[in-house]
Amino acid sequence: GFGIWGGGEIVQVRIGIRRPAADFFARQVWHREQRDEWREDHLLRTMPSIVSPELVRRILSVGEHLHSVEPPALHDAVARAVDALAVSLRRR
């Protein structure tokens, strides 16, 4: 799982983070089994996890420096959270 969330299918999660945020996030441990790999223009973080609200919130903390999110179910969950946030902010 990830954080307090458990249950559900464990999948291999891949999150790409662009610089300069990647330099900050490279010093953080999100999961004890994470692997970080520097690509040409981003950090690729790989770890086992379930698709959970807590993981989605952690990914959203990357903000505009987010490069990629896999698997598709996690990508879709992040996109839905972004859309919901945008709608909420427009209502104010």
N, C-alpha and C positions, 0 to 999 in steps of 0.2 A: 504494500500500500504506500501511501504517502502521508506523512504527518499523522493526524488523528483518524484518518479515514482508513477503513479496511473493507474487506470483501470485494467482490467484483473481480474481473479478469485482470491479471497482471500482464501488461504489455511493455514492449521496449519503447521508451519515450526518447525523442530526439528534439532538442531545442537549440536553435541557432541564435546567437546573440552577437550583434555588431559592436565594434569599438565606437566610442570609448567605454560604453557600459560593460562590454565584455571583460575589460581589465578589472573592473570592480567585482563582477559576478564570478570571475575565475577564482577569487579568494574565498568564495562562500561554498559551504557544503550543504547541498539540498538533500542529498541521500547518501547513505553510507556506501552504496555500490555505484555511485556515479563515476563516469569516465569523461574527462574533458579532453578535447582535441582541438588544436588550433588549425583552422583552415586559412586560406589566403586572406579573407576579409572578415572572418568571424570565428567565434568560439562555438564548437558543437558539443553540447552536453548530452550524454546518453545515460539512461538509468532505467531500471525496472520500476513500474508504478501502475496504479490504476488511474483511470480518468476520474478525477475528483474535483470538487469545488475548491479545495485548498490548493491543489496543483495549478488549477486555472488562475487563481488569484496570484500565486507566485509568478507565473508566466506573465501576467498583466503588469507586474511590477517592473518588468524590463522596458515597458513603454515602447516608444518609437524605435528603439534599437533592436526589436525583435526581428530576426531574419527568417526563421522558419519554425514550424511546429509539426511534429509527426507523433503518432499516427493520425490518420484522417479524423477519427472520432475526437481526439484531443484538439486538433485544429478547429473542428466545428464548434466544440465547446468554448474555446477561446473566442472565436468569431461571434458566437451568440452573446457572450458576456460583454464584448465590446459594443455590439449593437444595442444591448439593453442599457448600457451605461450612456451611450449617446442619446438615446430616447429620453432617459431620465434627466440628463442635463438640459435638453431642449425644453422640458416642461417648466423649468424655473424661470 
